[in-house]
Amino acid sequence: MSDKRRTVLAEAAQAMGLPIVEDNPYGDLWFDAEPPPPPLAARAPANTVYLGSFSKVLAPGLRLGYVVAPKAIFPKLLQAKQAADLHTPGFNQRVVHEVIRDGFLREHVPTVRARYQRHRDAMRDALQKHLSAGCRWRVPSGGMFFWLELPEGIDATAMLPKAVERGMAYVPGAAFFADHAKANTLRLSFVTVPPEEIERGVMLLAQTLAQTLKEAA
Ligand SMILES: Cc1ncc(COP(=O)(O)O)c(C=O)c1O
């Protein structure tokens, strides 16, 4: 989100008395240019709850994230957390505290960025090579995913079993809409699989799509 858009959003929410939840687990995974600081939370601190996570930059298994919230709602957040799972393991919190304190995390994050950027580039090239006909996507400037729009009329949820049979998988896009879901969308992750396998996966997706289009014709 551009600097200007963030300011407009923060001001509009403040004027309307609407709280903002700024859920930013991928914020540190930028590739092309560092996103403009500061986050929304710094512009409208009285009505923004900022959520961060160590899952994407350290290890998801730690189950550790953090909240920056207005003081007034902090007791309620604490109550909700305690009602949900009592508390996050103290051991995990101490481990993360230590890797922040000794500088490891600061040195580690750029290596994650560089690695994921190589994966992003591999997927960008593979999509261009194998899937350009009738599909649309934007090259993400950070994060872990490509968002794909398949040709109109293709249902990504219905197509998934055929893709899995061939040996690749994706997340159907319909689950990400609040309403008016677009059935012809899907999300592709580029982080876990090595670049060589990314190309094979995209090729299998292209074959699955070609088969589906042929069956629909
Ligand atoms: C948009 C978004 N918010 C928050 C999270 C939280 O991740 P975690 O619970 O592992 O910190 C995720 C994880 O996939 C996510 O995609």
The ligand as a MOL file (V3000), in Angstrom:
LIG
                    3D

  0  0  0     0  0            999 V3000
M  V30 BEGIN CTAB
M  V30 COUNTS 16 16 0 0 0
M  V30 BEGIN ATOM
M  V30 1 C -2.8940 -12.8510 6.3340 0
M  V30 2 C -2.3350 -13.6640 7.4550 0
M  V30 3 N -2.4110 -13.1920 8.6970 0
M  V30 4 C -1.9120 -13.8800 9.7500 0
M  V30 5 C -1.3040 -15.0980 9.5790 0
M  V30 6 C -0.8190 -15.6940 10.8640 0
M  V30 7 O 0.1390 -16.6200 10.8800 0
M  V30 8 P 0.6060 -17.2520 12.2500 0
M  V30 9 O -0.6390 -17.6490 12.9940 0
M  V30 10 O 1.4220 -18.4330 11.8610 0
M  V30 11 O 1.3720 -16.1860 12.9700 0
M  V30 12 C -1.2140 -15.6510 8.2990 0
M  V30 13 C -0.5950 -16.9760 8.0790 0
M  V30 14 O -0.6540 -17.6350 7.1100 0
M  V30 15 C -1.7420 -14.9160 7.2040 0
M  V30 16 O -1.6810 -15.3810 5.9480 0
M  V30 END ATOM
M  V30 BEGIN BOND
M  V30 1 1 1 2
M  V30 2 1 2 3
M  V30 3 2 2 15
M  V30 4 2 3 4
M  V30 5 1 4 5
M  V30 6 1 5 6
M  V30 7 2 5 12
M  V30 8 1 6 7
M  V30 9 1 7 8
M  V30 10 2 8 9
M  V30 11 1 8 10
M  V30 12 1 8 11
M  V30 13 1 12 13
M  V30 14 1 12 15
M  V30 15 2 13 14
M  V30 16 1 15 16
M  V30 END BOND
M  V30 END CTAB
M  END
